[in-house]
Amino acid sequence: MHIANVTGGEQKQALAASTLAFTVCFAVWTIFSIIGLKIKMQLGLTDTEFGILVATPILTGSLSRIFLGVWADQYGGRIIYTFQMIVTALAAFLLTKVTTYPMFLVAALGVGLAGGSFAVGISYVSTWYPKERQGTALGIFGMGNVGSAVTTFGAPFLLILMDGQWQGVAQIYSVVLLITAILFYICTKDDPALRDRRERGVSHATFIEQMAPLKNMQVWRFSLYYFFVFGAFVALALWLPHYYIGAYGLDIKTAGMLTAAYALPGSVFRALGGWLSDKIGARRVMYWTFGVCVACTFIMSYPATDYTVAGIDGPISFNITIPLGLFVFLTIVLGFFMSLGKAAVYKHIPVYYPGHVGSVGGVVGMIGGLGGFFLPIAFGVMNDVIGVWTSCFMLLTILIGIALVWMHFAIVRMDRRDMPGLKGPRYLPELDDINNEKQA
């Protein structure tokens, strides 16, 4: 199946440009994971204040997704995408001019608009592909999450080249984003849905009409899934550099590289998740995602513990903690399955809500992004109050468990609704019963 009046070259061009733009936006969106450490030392912030700082851009990026997604459906993703990048580039540059903590928070709100690019891109890319290929296409687009790895890996080296001056890093990011906005507008075309409406003289749906699907509980269930697979992904991408420095005593460069080892598979395998969702079903991918992730976070939740036992020559003290190598391996596995889950969640949306991809995708993305806002703050508060570094993974284990249980019972309920026979006795008929029925 092909979209009318759309060539394969145009599809690839739209997908490539959107993915590149999303990568740059995501790199800007997570910039505080690195420069935030310098700002923390500059202002003498607590872990809670640091958590609020790195999470503030995530708040704007999350809340803006619903409006940007609707506008993309109404006015076309090309113009909205370009506008969003230009405004974000300006905010990133102005960030370098502030000096107080409250003003840093205000500037961070502007930088956070970079995160809204996801809802725009989802709306724009989905209109270029038929349903049977949307999972793969959106999975490839979602690989733009690799921007977080670009920041956690590259920004520390850029920081060194700038002699530790974080302002230079932010200014370079703003210039790169502005150039990306210009190139995106030049290299792309208006999406097919917008062109079709213009040709037929049909006006776009109103904001209220676009929001109609939100009355369905299913949308909010998808949002909870994304709260973990995306929100927790972003939260850990922001938190892990600080975690490695505090829990394992590593330097900022090593911490950034190890965080990139988590963020990279958490991004690049999203295309694989989209392909698997097209081939074996998004539901099965989600079961694998939640099952493996809850196992990983449960193991990572084990706190470092000091033990003292009696020995022949006196008491013997030792410490039990997760070895750094094992911890890094678990983060890589966690990132990989989060990547698959992110694609699987968004495979559902154009299938169930083909005319409301921007609005539904925006809401799901908003809730997911709010996970990236609230979770770093929760991590910081738990660190300050409980004093246990692994408490962040304890929280994630509970969160995944809730999502897994809700998903399972929702699927069982849908299966019984579609197949009433499943509502009957829970046992299978005995062989004698079957024979008796045949004889009768």
C-alpha positions in Angstrom: 0.0 0.0 0.0 1.3 3.5 -0.9 0.3 7.0 0.2 -1.3 8.8 -2.7 1.0 11.2 -4.6 4.0 10.3 -2.4 7.2 8.7 -3.8 9.6 6.5 -1.9 12.3 9.2 -2.2 10.0 11.7 -0.5 9.3 9.3 2.3 13.0 8.7 2.9 13.7 12.4 2.8 11.0 13.3 5.3 12.1 10.5 7.6 15.8 11.2 7.4 15.4 15.0 8.0 13.0 14.5 10.9 15.3 11.9 12.6 18.3 14.2 12.3 16.4 17.2 13.6 15.0 15.1 16.5 18.5 13.9 17.3 19.8 17.4 17.6 16.8 18.5 19.6 17.2 15.6 22.0 20.9 16.4 22.5 19.9 20.0 23.5 17.0 18.7 25.7 19.4 16.7 27.9 22.2 19.2 28.0 21.8 19.8 31.7 22.9 16.2 32.4 26.5 17.5 31.8 26.5 21.3 32.2 24.2 20.9 35.1 27.0 19.4 37.1 29.1 22.5 36.5 26.1 24.7 37.5 25.6 22.6 40.6 29.2 23.3 41.7 28.9 27.0 40.7 25.8 27.6 42.7 26.4 25.1 45.5 23.1 23.2 44.9 21.8 20.3 46.9 20.8 17.0 45.2 17.2 18.0 45.3 17.9 21.4 43.7 20.1 19.7 41.1 17.3 17.2 40.4 14.8 20.1 39.9 17.3 21.9 37.6 17.9 19.0 35.2 14.2 18.1 35.3 12.9 21.5 34.4 13.6 21.3 30.7 11.8 18.0 30.7 8.7 19.7 32.1 8.4 22.1 29.3 9.3 19.5 26.7 6.5 17.3 28.1 3.7 19.9 28.5 4.5 21.4 25.1 4.0 18.1 23.3 0.3 18.1 23.4 0.0 21.6 21.9 2.8 21.1 19.4 1.3 17.8 18.4 -2.1 19.3 17.8 -0.6 22.2 15.9 1.4 19.8 13.7 -1.9 18.0 12.8 -3.6 21.3 12.1 -0.9 23.3 10.3 1.6 20.7 9.2 4.7 19.3 10.9 7.2 21.1 8.7 6.4 24.7 9.8 5.8 23.8 13.4 9.0 21.7 13.6 11.0 24.6 12.2 9.4 27.2 14.5 10.0 25.0 17.6 13.7 24.6 16.8 14.3 28.3 16.2 12.7 29.3 19.5 14.7 26.6 21.4 18.0 27.7 19.9 17.3 31.2 21.1 16.5 29.9 24.6 19.7 27.9 24.7 21.8 30.9 23.8 20.0 33.1 26.5 20.8 30.4 29.0 24.4 31.5 29.0 23.5 35.0 30.2 21.9 34.1 33.5 23.6 33.8 36.9 21.0 33.0 39.6 19.3 29.7 40.3 15.7 31.1 39.7 16.8 32.5 36.3 18.5 29.2 35.4 15.1 27.5 36.0 13.4 30.1 33.8 16.0 29.6 31.0 15.7 25.8 31.4 12.0 26.1 30.7 12.8 27.6 27.3 15.4 25.0 26.5 12.9 22.3 27.3 10.9 23.2 24.2 13.4 20.9 22.4 11.6 17.9 23.9 8.3 19.0 22.2 9.9 18.1 18.8 8.9 14.4 19.4 5.2 15.0 19.1 5.7 17.1 15.9 7.9 14.5 14.3 5.6 11.6 15.1 2.7 13.5 13.4 4.8 14.5 10.5 6.5 11.2 9.8 3.3 9.0 10.2 1.5 10.9 7.4 4.2 9.7 4.9 3.8 6.0 5.5 0.9 3.4 5.4 -0.1 1.6 8.6 1.8 -1.6 7.9 5.1 0.4 7.8 4.4 3.0 10.4 5.9 1.0 13.2 9.3 0.7 11.4 9.2 4.3 10.3 8.4 5.7 13.7 11.0 3.4 15.2 13.6 4.8 13.0 12.5 8.4 13.8 12.6 7.5 17.5 16.3 6.7 17.1 16.8 10.4 17.6 16.8 9.6 21.3 20.5 8.9 20.6 20.9 12.6 21.1 21.1 12.0 24.8 24.1 9.7 24.1 25.6 12.4 21.9 25.4 14.8 24.9 26.5 12.5 27.7 29.5 11.3 25.5 30.4 14.4 23.6 29.6 17.3 25.9 32.2 16.3 28.5 34.9 16.4 25.9 33.5 19.7 24.5 33.6 21.0 28.1 37.3 20.1 28.4 38.0 22.0 25.1 36.2 25.0 26.5 38.4 24.9 29.6 35.4 23.9 31.8 33.3 26.9 30.6 29.8 25.4 30.3 28.6 28.6 28.6 30.6 27.8 25.5 29.0 24.4 25.3 25.5 25.8 25.4 26.3 28.4 22.8 27.6 25.8 20.4 24.5 23.7 20.9 22.3 26.7 20.2 24.1 27.5 16.9 23.9 23.9 15.7 20.2 23.7 16.5 19.5 27.0 14.5 21.4 25.6 11.5 19.4 22.3 11.8 16.1 24.3 11.7 17.1 26.1 8.5 18.3 22.9 6.8 15.1 21.0 7.8 12.9 23.6 6.3 14.9 23.8 3.1 15.1 20.0 2.7 11.5 18.9 3.5 8.0 19.3 2.0 4.6 19.8 3.5 3.2 16.5 4.7 0.7 14.6 2.5 -2.3 15.1 4.8 -1.9 18.9 4.8 -1.5 19.0 1.0 -4.6 16.8 0.7 -6.7 19.1 2.9 -5.5 22.1 0.9 -6.4 20.5 -2.4 -9.9 19.5 -1.2 -10.4 22.8 0.6 -11.1 21.1 3.9 -10.4 23.0 7.1 -8.4 21.3 9.9 -10.1 19.8 12.9 -10.5 22.1 15.9 -8.5 21.7 19.1 -11.6 20.2 20.9 -12.1 17.7 18.1 -8.4 16.7 18.2 -8.7 16.0 22.0 -11.8 13.8 21.6 -9.9 10.4 22.0 -8.5 11.4 25.4 -11.8 10.2 27.0 -10.6 6.7 26.3 -8.8 5.0 29.3 -6.7 3.2 26.7 -4.9 6.4 25.9 -3.9 6.9 29.6 -2.8 3.3 29.8 -0.4 3.9 26.9 0.7 7.0 28.7 1.7 5.0 31.8 3.7 2.6 29.6 5.5 5.6 28.1 6.0 7.1 31.5 8.4 4.3 32.2 10.0 3.4 28.8 10.6 7.0 27.9 10.3 9.0 31.1 12.5 6.7 33.1 14.9 6.6 30.2 15.3 10.3 30.1 15.5 10.5 33.9 18.3 8.0 34.1 20.1 9.6 31.2 20.1 12.8 33.3 20.8 11.1 36.7 23.4 8.5 35.9 26.4 10.8 35.5 25.7 12.1 39.0 25.0 8.5 40.2 28.3 7.2 38.9 30.2 10.1 40.4 28.5 9.8 43.8 28.0 6.1 44.1 31.2 4.9 42.4 33.5 7.9 42.7 34.2 8.2 39.0 35.3 11.4 37.2 32.8 13.3 35.0 34.4 12.1 31.7 34.1 8.4 32.7 30.6 8.9 34.1 29.5 10.6 30.9 30.9 7.7 28.8 29.3 5.0 30.9 26.0 6.9 30.7 26.4 7.0 27.0 26.7 3.2 27.1 23.2 3.2 28.6 21.7 5.9 26.4 23.1 4.5 23.1 21.2 1.2 23.0 18.3 3.0 24.6 18.1 4.9 21.3 19.5 3.1 18.3 17.5 -0.1 18.8 14.2 1.8 18.7 14.1 1.0 15.0 14.4 -2.7 15.8 11.5 -2.3 18.3 9.4 -0.8 15.5 10.2 -3.6 13.1 9.5 -6.2 15.7 6.2 -4.5 16.5 5.2 -4.7 12.8 6.3 -8.4 12.6 5.3 -10.1 15.9 3.0 -7.5 17.5 3.6 -4.6 19.8 1.8 -6.4 22.7 4.4 -9.2 22.7 7.3 -6.6 22.6 5.8 -4.8 25.6 5.6 -8.0 27.7 9.3 -8.7 27.0 10.2 -5.1 27.8 8.4 -5.0 31.2 9.5 -8.5 32.2 13.2 -7.9 31.6 13.2 -4.3 32.9 11.6 -5.3 36.2 14.3 -8.0 36.7 17.1 -5.5 35.9 15.9 -2.7 38.2 15.2 -5.2 41.0 18.8 -6.4 41.0 20.1 -2.8 40.7 17.9 -1.9 43.8 20.2 -3.8 46.1 21.9 -1.2 48.4 25.6 -1.2 49.3 25.7 -2.8 52.8 28.4 -3.1 55.4 28.6 -6.4 57.3 30.6 -7.4 60.3 31.1 -11.1 61.3 33.1 -12.8 63.9 36.4 -14.2 62.8 39.1 -16.3 64.5 41.3 -13.2 64.9 38.5 -10.8 65.6 35.6 -9.1 63.7 35.7 -9.1 59.9 34.1 -6.2 58.1 33.1 -6.4 54.4 30.9 -4.6 51.9 28.3 -6.1 49.5 27.5 -3.9 46.6 26.8 -4.3 42.8 30.2 -4.4 41.0 30.6 -1.6 38.5 30.9 -4.0 35.6 27.7 -5.7 36.4 25.9 -2.4 37.0 27.0 -1.0 33.6 25.9 -4.3 31.9 22.5 -4.0 33.5 22.1 -0.4 32.4 22.8 -1.5 28.8 20.2 -4.3 29.0 17.8 -1.9 30.5 18.4 0.7 27.8 18.0 -1.9 25.1 14.6 -3.1 26.2 13.4 0.5 27.0 14.3 1.2 23.3 12.1 -1.6 22.1 9.3 -0.6 24.4 9.3 3.0 23.2 8.7 1.9 19.6 6.1 -0.6 20.7 4.0 2.0 22.5 3.9 4.3 19.5 3.1 1.5 17.1 -0.3 1.4 18.9 -1.3 5.0 18.3 -1.6 5.3 14.5 -3.4 2.0 14.4 -6.0 2.9 17.1 -6.2 6.6 16.4 -5.1 7.3 12.7 -6.8 10.7 12.5 -5.4 11.9 15.9 -1.8 10.9 15.9 -0.6 14.3 16.8 -3.0 14.8 19.7 -2.9 11.3 21.1 0.8 11.0 20.5 1.3 14.4 22.1 -0.6 13.3 25.3 1.2 10.0 25.5 4.5 11.8 24.9 3.6 14.5 27.5 2.9 11.9 30.2 6.1 10.1 29.3 8.1 13.2 29.4 6.6 14.1 32.8 8.3 10.9 34.0 11.6 12.5 32.9 10.6 15.6 35.0 9.3 14.0 38.2 11.7 11.1 38.4 15.0 13.0 38.7 13.4 15.2 41.4 12.2 12.0 43.2 15.7 10.5 42.8 17.2 13.6 44.4 14.7 13.8 47.3 15.2 10.1 48.0 18.9 10.5 48.0 18.7 13.5 50.4 16.1 11.8 52.7 16.9 8.1 52.6 20.6 8.4 51.8 20.7 5.3 49.6 21.9 5.7 46.0 20.0 2.6 44.8 16.7 4.0 46.0 16.0 5.3 42.5 15.9 1.8 41.1 13.6 0.7 44.0 11.2 3.3 42.7 11.5 2.1 39.1 10.9 -1.5 40.1 7.5 -0.5 41.7 6.6 1.6 38.7 7.3 -1.2 36.1 5.4 -3.7 38.3 2.3 -1.5 38.2 2.5 -1.0 34.4 3.0 -4.7 33.8 0.0 -5.7 36.0 -2.3 -3.1 34.4 -1.3 -4.1 30.9 -1.8 -7.8 31.5 -5.3 -7.4 33.0 -6.3 -4.9 30.3 -5.3 -7.5 27.6 -7.1 -10.3 29.4 -10.2 -8.1 29.6 -10.0 -7.2 25.9 -9.5 -10.9 24.9 -12.6 -11.9 26.9 -14.6 -9.2 25.4 -13.6 -10.2 21.8 -13.8 -13.9 22.6 -16.7 -14.5 25.0 -15.8 -18.2 25.3 -12.9 -17.2 27.5 -15.3 -16.0 30.2 -16.3 -19.6 30.9 -14.7 -22.1 33.3 -11.0 -21.8 33.8 -10.4 -25.5 33.4 -10.1 -27.3 30.1 -12.6 -30.1 29.3 -11.5 -33.6 30.2 -10.9 -36.2 27.4 -14.0 -38.2 28.6 -16.2 -35.1 28.4 -15.0 -34.5 24.8 -15.8 -38.1 23.8 -19.2 -38.0 25.4 -20.0 -34.8 23.5 -19.0 -36.4 20.2 -21.1 -39.5 21.0 -24.1 -37.4 21.8 
